[in-house]
Amino acid sequence: MIIREATRHDSERIITVMTNAEASNFMLFGPGERNLAPKPFGEYIDKLYHSHHSALFVAEMDEQVVAYLIVQGNEPKRIAHRAYLVIGIHSDYRGRKIGTALFQHVENWAMENGVHRLELTVMENNEAGVALYKKMGFDIEGTKRASLYVDGQYINEYYMSKLLIGKGTNV
């Protein structure tokens, strides 16, 4: 497995994984809800690539992009120490420790870039996601009640975070 920062040339392959991940019905966007185009998505990747606080990483196996992890950082000084994460893994490649490898890679990147806090949200019924995040050291900070409306019912989301200690942090 290769984990690396994405470039605009990966846009079509990442869109394929995003579309597949959204089919799980555990992502913010539901299956078929959005239509990503390679050119504007490539521009978004470029913006992340040139940001000090944000990045998009991909995992490759069998010469295919099989997963992604977006790190969305912040510019204002008071919140520049934190980043929001979004992960997606193609259904054909789940259960192969790809998520674990991506999180380890991002944690190293975050510490090198002065990010002290990683945060994410996850549907409370996404047992595999919650288990992965807990395994990676994330704690549930709270519940966003009736945060999402999925298939005719309201779903709670957990707000989870992990504090990093090391290079570039004050703890």
Steps between C-alpha positions, in 0.01 A plus 500: 500500500617849415375807685575837345365848459257525211555712192247638253577202273331275758167681484309241291628210707415673828152587371447131425588410860284783638202383296550144627543616862182709480312187390560366854247759621734597787641815338367856514387477138261219419537262206484694173431829678789696351669507166871568528682605184871423456612851405352695796588217736857511367508872581381420854783246533749765381371742764548239773842403363624857534351554847708479816207377710311275257571199281341211317670162533429187298574134555594296195487125459529304179585832327152631590392776736295308756454754779538866585531710812435874482658723763320834506695751706427856602669835441386719794770483768262397777397184315806437280605219737205277405394311190182322398533156339292317240589144399361273232604146409380313193270214604721241325791597727343541843631288786860504374647750751498778239317737735753429774790575264340822376436624854858421606632688197277800564592509867870523408424768241292693754774502764756617241264782399411625848151350512414418861137385469340265248121487490225327310135404513352156448147363494441317827371196308826471300647235728804430281586869479460560873715193574777621264503849648509369857781260404692799362465684831202724430259571784131577476455857621128519452195407300346725239139393544286454187788650303431321172184395319562166327239280330211663680646499850717728711847370583726612783866570433788464739746785514843341550849640546858406569759727656852459370807542716834555338685726261329833452253467785482666839383204709 
